[in-house]
C-alpha cells in the first residue's frame, strides 16, 4: 500500500523514532543516486526503470539482493516468460501476448518442457505498511522473496515489461497502484498484480471515490510513462532521504521533488510529491513554532515571521485539493485497514514467511 495522505504521518512517526541520523557517507550515497536518476531524466544516462528502482533502494542500504542477483532474476524471468509463450505457440511480437505472459507469471504456477517451474508471486500482508522494516516496500524484497505489495508488484510488472520490450504502465488510484496495457487493437486493459484481477476504471472510481478533477488532472487512472516512472523513483528517494536523515536536510529533498515534478502533467500532477512537500513544510513550521512557544497551527497567523511559511503550507494543501484529491470516507478507510489486518493475521496463522529469500524459478529433477 503506497504511503499516501493518511499513511504518511504514520510512516514518519514510526520510522523517525526508530532511526538515528545517518552518516555523511550515507547522505553522499543519496546525493549520488539522485544525480544518477536526474541524469536518466536529462538523457545523459540510459533511461532504465529497472536500474532506477535498484539505485533508489540501494541508497537506503541493506538490500535483499546484490545488483548481480537483481539483474539475473529479471533476466531469467524475462527469458522464462518468452520461452513459455513460445511453447504455448503464442506470438512474442504481440503486446497482448507478452502482457498475457507477464500476467500468468504473476498469477499461475508455470512449467517449461525443460522441467523449470515458476511459483506465482503473492501479497505479503505482514507489515504491509512497512513500519517495522521499510525494505518491505522495496522491489528487491519482493523479487528476493516472491512476496510483494500493491506498490512493488506493479513495479516488478513494468520492469519485466521493459525487459521483454512490452508496453505496460503503472497507474495510480487512492492507496493503490495497478497496471494498464494495450491489446493489439490499441484498447487499454487493466490488470491488478496484487489481486490478479482485471478491474475496470469505473470500479476504481466507485470504490475508491476518485473525483472527476483527479482523473482530469491525471493524478489517478492515468498511465505513467517510463520517464515519469523514473521521476517517481526520485520522489520516493527524497522521502527515504528525509527518513534516513531525520529531516535534517529538508531543502535537498525539496529540490529533488521540485525537479521530479517537471516531468508530470502541468509540472504538478504527482500527489506523492505534494504530500511530501506539505509534510516537509509542516515539519519546518513546527520547528519555528516551538521558538515562539506555539503548539497549535491555528495560532500561527498571529506571528508575522511565520506567515510566509504558513502560506507555503496553505498553498501546498490547496494544490492537493485542486488536483482532485479527496479523503476516502472514514468508514471505507477503516474497512480497508480491517481487511488488510485480517489478511495479515491469516498469513501469520498459516506460517507464511514473506521475508524469506527463495528462487522464483525452480529446476525440477
JORA-V464858 format. One line per field, one symbol per residue. phi: phi as a letter, one per 30 degrees, with the letter a starting at -180 (. if undefined). Layout:
# JORA-V464858
phi = ???
This chain:
# JORA-V464858
phi = .dddedddddeedddddcccddddeddddddddeddddddddidbedbdeddddddddddjhddbddddeddedddddddddddddddhcddcdddddddddedddcbdcbcddidbbcddbccddhddhddbdddccddddddcibbbdcdddddeddddddchccabdbcbeiabbcbbcddciddccbcddcicccdedddeddchddddddddicbiccddeddddddddddddddddddchidbdddeddddddddeccehhadbdeddddeddddddddddddddcicbcddcdddcedcdedddddddddddedddjdbddeeddddddddeddddddeddddidcdcddaddccddd
